[in-house]
Amino acid sequence: MTVSIGTAIVSYIEPHPGQAVEFNRWYERDHFLAAVTAGPGVFAGARFVATRACKELRPPAGRLFGDPGRGSYLAVAWVLPGKQAEWDAWVGREMETIAAEGRLFAGRDHVHTAIYECIHADPDAIVAPARALGGAVVLAGSAPLGDLGAGLPAEGRHSSVGLRLARTIVSQAEPPPHELVIGFYEGDPLATFRTVADPQRYGFASPFLATVAGTDTYARDL
């Protein structure tokens, strides 16, 4: 059996002002585990953060997900082929339990959380979330995936994955149908992003740093 990515759960979230540390701890130590990666079919997951320095590099016109100054945390999870419907049913039940136990966190906005179909993945992409990588570069837009993927810098890239929006779960942005590519990088994603050719042409473009598990690193620098 060869493990592959069937679908991806992508969450793009903005903590409310002054609540980033509390959000980071809640999401890392409770919600990402209990409401995402513990679900059936999920075999990998990772979290990334956009600091002020990251967001300063985002093209101002890239408003696919709304105001490019928002959206500080990105979480991704890989789901095995054919397992998304089972995860959907599971998360509905799990969210009822979480809500009944008072384990939700009101101090954040779902800029965009959705299910994406995987339409391309490098072989190493299945293990990228488990690697201690520097971070990621995300490019999104209505262009065909091949055009989007061609924009990812090659130097230092561990792997990449290409995704197409399948279904929105909850979203303030409500973006139109789109595709996105995520490149996972060994080194500094900000330096890598500065080599992206013409980032203005994307509906969204941003570097993200990998979160540091068990710490509040970057949470005070959003």
Secondary structure, 3 states (H helix, E strand, C coil): CCCCCCEEEEEEEEECCCCHHHHHHHHHHHHHHHHHHCCCCEEEEEEEECCHHHHHCCCCCCCCCCCCCCCCEEEEEEECCCCHHHHHHHHHHHHHHHHHCCCCCCCEEEEEEEEEEEEEECHHHHCHHHCCCCEEEEEEECCCHHHHHCCCCCCCEEEEEEEEEEEEEEECCCCCCCEEEEEEECCCHHHHHCCCCCHHHCCEEEEEEECCCCCCCCCCCC
